[in-house]
Amino acid sequence: MNLRLGLLVALLLSGLATLPAAADDFPQRPIKIIVPFPPGAGPDNVARLVAQHLQDAFGQTVVVENRAGALGSIGALEVARSAPDGYTLLMGTNTTQASNVATFKKLPYDPVKDFAPVIRTTTTAMVLLVNPASTAKDLPQFLDYAKAHPNLTAGYGSGASQISVAQLQSRGGVSLVAASYRGVPQAMTDVMAGVIDLTFGDFSVAIPQIQGGTLRGIGVTSATRNELLPNLPALSEALPGFEATIWYGLFAPAGTPEPIVNKIYAECAKYLSMPKTRATFADVGVIVAPLAPAEFGAFVKSEVMRWSAEVKAAGIEPQ
């Protein structure tokens, strides 16, 4: 019995001893970051900046691959089913890791159990966008116009934008026809083309269009005016209680060795702490807001509860 116990202890110690070594050697081949939304979407912009830094820091290729569809669940599921070795990561969001729990009748992955949180990278908000030819030039005018023209078409391409459309109806007392898109950029393109009437766009993709005059911003979904668009009112100023603050972050498949998770986290945290990074991220419409793995994990659990309540309150029926 003692011999068997001794062998077991030796094996356990041997296994533990290999983990730091594995982290020291990581990575030995290319890393893939799956973005579950289309190119040009907010999470895609952040993922590409993070990927470039990790590539420079690790001396290995870091590839960003877009797997859009089903409100991000297609890409998230791919990562959940990947080998837990740190070579496949997810740029997850409040949609994939929180609100999808309530917007799908049967989500094919568990956003808590199937992932190892690495780092929350950023937070941001969205903008209510209309075509610049619209007669509505501010929020009061928009609400008056929407009430006088029932069944305007509102496009959404994420959980947060879907919930925002529902909030606009319930809190604003307007009737909208919601139209689902593979991602926010596609909905914005159709607003610009006059195919649909409005959408909610992430700051990272909305700000350049507002500045370029191809879309008009009506209001922001953060609880108060946002530092990135200080001249636009918060929708809550006219519609009390309106809020949709969103976030992005890196996840690995559940079971990824902790030393590898910590190594990726440490390098990302270093990058996010740089003043140049903060300025670069502000330019693409996001605010640096890192959380370490344990904090991020607890945050995700709380977000599942928060967004599930938001979905229910908005009256959204699960798909």
C-alpha positions, 0 to 999 in steps of 0.5 A: 500500500505504501509503495502504491501511495508513494508512486501516486504521490510521485506521479502527481508531483511529476504532473504538477512540475510539468505545468510551469515548464509547459507555460515557459515553453508556451507558445510553440506554434501559432495561436488562433483568436476566434471572433464570433462576429464579422470583420469590422465589429467592435470585438474584431477591432480589439482582438486584432490589436491584442493579437498583434501585441501577443504575436510580437511578445511571444514571437509566434503568429497570432491569427484572428478568425471570424466565425459570425452567426447566431449572435456569436454562438457559432464562434463561441461553441467552436472555442468551447469544443477546442483543445484546452491548450491555450492555442485557441482563444475566444474574444467573447462579449456580454452577448456570447457569455451572458445574454445568449443564455436567455435569448436562446432556448437551448444554448449549445455551450455553457458560458461559465462551465465551458470556458476559462476566463483570461482577461476582460479587456475593454468596456464600451457602449452603443449609439442609436444610429439613423440615416443622416437624411432623417428628419430626426436630428436629436432624441426628442425629435426621433421619439416624436418621429418614431411615434408618428411612423409606427413599425420603423425597421430596427436592425440588430446584430448582437445581444446588446443591440437586440435588447436595446431595440426592445428597450427603445420600444418599451421605454420609448413607447414606440413600435418597431420591426426588429430585424436580425443581422449576422453582425452590427456592421451589416445593420449599419450598412443597411441604415446608410443605404436606407434599407432599414431605419435605425440600429444600435452600433458599437462605438468602435464602428459607429464613431467613424461613421458619425464623424464621416457624416454617413450616419447620425448619432441620436444617443448613447446606451451608457447610463450617463454621457460617455467620455468617447462621445460627450456631445451625444446625450444618454438615452436615459436622459429621455428614457429613464432606466435605459442602459446597455453597457457592453464589454469584451474579453479573452477566454480559453476552453475550460481545462486550459492549464492555469499557468498558460492562462496566467501567461496570456493574462500577464502579457495582455495586462502589460499591453493594456497598462500602456498609455499608448494602448489606452489612446489607441483603444479610445480611437476605436471606441473602447475603454481599457478595463482589465479584469484578472482571470478570477475577477473576470470569472466572477464578473461573468457569472454576475453578468449572466444574471444581469443580462438574463434579467434584461432580456426578460424585462425587454420581453424578448422571446428566446429563439 
